[in-house]
């Protein structure tokens, strides 16, 4: 099973080989097909859906309250299939960076002591007696 990130990089470098032409619609169909083939072949996708949260992130970036797919939003912003294709890679890279930064922040919050724990640590039992 190929990692989607590696596959997307290959598509970016040679779209004709994978999706006929640089097209956001073709790319979206390819990504969906890739994901569903993983589910059908393995019964599940052990990596989870790598695009999870990308729709919502794009809606937030576009400042829209209307529920739209990442494909529709990028295509609307770029106006052409080709431009949207290349814009996807910029947006997805930023999304992954944001996602990684969020994971790091969460792990740091779990590792750092809570305010209650700090109070407990500062309590000196010898002052009671």
Secondary structure, DSSP 4 states (H G I P E B T S, - for coil): ---HHHHHHHHHH-HHHHHSSS-HHHHHHHHHHHHHHHHHHHSS-TT--TTTTHHHHHHHHTT--S---HHHHHHHHH-SHHHHHHHHHHHHHHHHHHHHHHHHHHHHHHHSPPHHHHHHHH--GGGT-
